[in-house]
Amino acid sequence: MTASQEPPLTAFEADVPELDPSVDPAPVRLEHALDPLRLGPIDVPTPVMLSPMAGVTNWPFRVLCEEYGPDGLYVAEMITARALVARNPKALRLCRFAPQEGPRSLQLYGVNPSIVEQAARIVVDEHMADHVDLNFGCPVPKVTRRGGGSALPWKTDLFADIVRRVVHVCEPAGIPVTAKFRVGIDDEHVTFHEAGHIAQEEGCAAVTLHARTTAEYYGGHSDWSRIGELVAELGIPVFGNGDIWGADDAVRMVNETGCAGVAIGRGCQGRPWIFADIRHAFAGSDERADPTLGEVGAIIVRHAELLTRFYDGDERMAVHDLRKHVAWYLKGFPVGGRMRRAFMECEGLDDVRRLVATLDPDARIPARVVDKPRGRVRFAKKVHLPYGWLDSRHTTREERERLFGDDPMDAGY
Ligand SMILES: Cc1cc2nc3c(=O)[nH]c(=O)nc-3n(C[C@H](O)[C@H](O)[C@H](O)COP(=O)(O)O)c2cc1C
């Protein structure tokens, strides 16, 4: 049975978390006003970044976020350098931007410095982006077991080589390069100090630190004190990243660490308006968005329409992509399980529109339960690394040969 044949649906199961009476609802204030940020020729008046998320931060989602905070930095999901060099159509689709987007930020991922350099050359020659971020933070086993993502900064020579080559290609074109990395592989193999210094020396305009190790994956709470350490060590701006679920967290991170800006990942899933909240908070205002379910429903429909354009008119692909977003959009709202399941069965835009029309337009998320963790929260079972990876901080010739033979074409996060 399709969603359209089902009887009318009503909310019958509230998905409302318990109120925590110990939480103080008073907004937190910045202790010192934040300076606007400059990355090479790019101004970032509100130093907030949409952290790249594979499968999430394609242009339809970025456009929605950017509408709430027009002066931040909105980064596309990681593009595998080898796939871009091979002109893989899926990778090329991820490099697309909406006309209204600016600055256009792309993230490259790769292990082989020569391939990453070639990918950067394509970005520059074909005017694909205004800013390039480099991914050294991915914890996914299929990436780290090839020495990529968060495994890579352990090999300081390889890390420096990639950053140097990309900066060398991008800088003359006025395209700033930034690097994003984690604290390290685990507590015994911390890499962020060296990574930060190398990134700075090789010409990165800023760095982003996700304050977790690979072993921590997305579990527990990120250790913001690590961000403070890096801020104290570097002259270039540091974006703090990890567990910002609302504007107050963003302010708290800045107050606690002195970071020049914040990067938001899971906290904006289903809540693009968090960028408006952070913008207000950074400007000293207590104004916060509190959208009704009717307003969120309108965003869902708009998101579905933009995704249809992203998939060149393929509504089925669009609404399938939309599924995870709908689950996030509805989180905390009193919407029943049957309705949520019906969204998961949509096959076209009309199905989405019909379901949205049956939502209670006046419903709201209960106060003080909005800024809660969402998305992935699990720990890694085991960190997968190439054989002998931790034996030395430098790559041997054999190691490089082994690594560069088979970069994954599609390193899904
Ligand atoms: C679904 C998902 C996909 C991600 N994809 C990327 C990616 O493509 N590139 C990247 O550098 N980080 C990626 N990340 C990591 C986030 O950018 C961010 O660093 C991390 O989620 C921590 O921030 P948060 O606590 O605000 O979510 C991803 C995270 C998630 C949950």
The ligand as an SDF file (V2000), in Angstrom:
LIG
                    3D

 31 33  0  0  0  0  0  0  0  0999 V2000
   26.5450   11.7000    8.7940 C   0  0  0  0  0  0  0  0  0  0  0  0
   27.8610   12.4070    8.9600 C   0  0  0  0  0  0  0  0  0  0  0  0
   28.6590   12.6220    7.8550 C   0  0  0  0  0  0  0  0  0  0  0  0
   29.8780   13.2840    7.9910 C   0  0  0  0  0  0  0  0  0  0  0  0
   30.6290   13.5450    6.8820 N   0  0  0  0  0  0  0  0  0  0  0  0
   31.7700   14.2850    7.0030 C   0  0  0  0  0  0  0  0  0  0  0  0
   32.5050   14.6760    5.8460 C   0  0  0  0  0  0  0  0  0  0  0  0
   32.1400   14.3790    4.6930 O   0  0  0  0  0  0  0  0  0  0  0  0
   33.6490   15.3870    6.0400 N   0  0  0  0  0  0  0  0  0  0  0  0
   34.0850   15.7420    7.3010 C   0  0  0  0  0  0  0  0  0  0  0  0
   35.1280   16.3800    7.4240 O   0  0  0  0  0  0  0  0  0  0  0  0
   33.3810   15.4090    8.4070 N   0  0  0  0  0  0  0  0  0  0  0  0
   32.2380   14.7060    8.2760 C   0  0  0  0  0  0  0  0  0  0  0  0
   31.4990   14.4120    9.3870 N   0  0  0  0  0  0  0  0  0  0  0  0
   31.9350   14.9270   10.6970 C   0  0  0  0  0  0  0  0  0  0  0  0
   31.2710   16.2830   10.9990 C   0  0  0  0  0  0  0  0  0  0  0  0
   31.6480   17.2510   10.0570 O   0  0  0  0  0  0  0  0  0  0  0  0
   31.6500   16.7800   12.4050 C   0  0  0  0  0  0  0  0  0  0  0  0
   33.0290   16.9440   12.4520 O   0  0  0  0  0  0  0  0  0  0  0  0
   31.2330   15.8120   13.5000 C   0  0  0  0  0  0  0  0  0  0  0  0
   29.9110   15.3540   13.2950 O   0  0  0  0  0  0  0  0  0  0  0  0
   31.3430   16.4650   14.8770 C   0  0  0  0  0  0  0  0  0  0  0  0
   30.5730   17.6100   14.9450 O   0  0  0  0  0  0  0  0  0  0  0  0
   29.1030   17.6030   15.6510 P   0  0  0  0  0  0  0  0  0  0  0  0
   29.3030   17.1210   17.0650 O   0  0  0  0  0  0  0  0  0  0  0  0
   28.6660   19.0520   15.5670 O   0  0  0  0  0  0  0  0  0  0  0  0
   28.2560   16.6660   14.8810 O   0  0  0  0  0  0  0  0  0  0  0  0
   30.3020   13.7260    9.2720 C   0  0  0  0  0  0  0  0  0  0  0  0
   29.4920   13.4880   10.3820 C   0  0  0  0  0  0  0  0  0  0  0  0
   28.2820   12.8460   10.2460 C   0  0  0  0  0  0  0  0  0  0  0  0
   27.4270   12.6280   11.4570 C   0  0  0  0  0  0  0  0  0  0  0  0
  1  2  1  0
  2  3  1  0
  2 30  2  0
  3  4  2  0
  4  5  1  0
  4 28  1  0
  5  6  2  0
  6  7  1  0
  6 13  1  0
  7  8  2  0
  7  9  1  0
  9 10  1  0
 10 11  2  0
 10 12  1  0
 12 13  2  0
 13 14  1  0
 14 15  1  0
 14 28  1  0
 15 16  1  0
 16 17  1  0
 16 18  1  0
 18 19  1  0
 18 20  1  0
 20 21  1  0
 20 22  1  0
 22 23  1  0
 23 24  1  0
 24 25  2  0
 24 26  1  0
 24 27  1  0
 28 29  2  0
 29 30  1  0
 30 31  1  0
M  END
$$$$
